[in-house]
Amino acid sequence: DNMKPTLTWLKRRLVLKHNSELATIIEKHPTLLGYSIETNLAPTLDFYSKAIGDEKVAIAMLKRDPTLFGFSLEKRLKPRLKQAKELEWDIDEGTFVKIAKYTELSWNITVAKNL
């Protein structure tokens, strides 16, 4: 079963005590089951943890919104985090929602307003 390692990783790394918590996360973002642990899940969790500076906060954020695993580190998250830091924004959950989820147009407008 190809999904078992992913389910095990999610349960262990996101500190899920019950299968119902895991089921809720998968219901929110079913494509997680197709993500590679080595090239997506682990690096993305590491990215958020380092950027926020607190793994527990990053895990809580990803548990609330597992779609945050779905954005490209190289094409979206890292470049936008760099811009946010250059603009001296607080790097918190609200900032990460913008970094991850804003369209290119919305992101550029938000950045332009803060220059």
Secondary structure, DSSP 8 states (H G I E B T S, - for coil): -THHHHHHHHHHHTT--SHHHHHHHHHH-GGGGGS-IIIIIHHHHHHHHHHHT-HHHHHHHHHH-GGGGGS-IIIIIHHHHHHHHHTT---SHHHHHHHHHS-HHHHHHHHHHT-
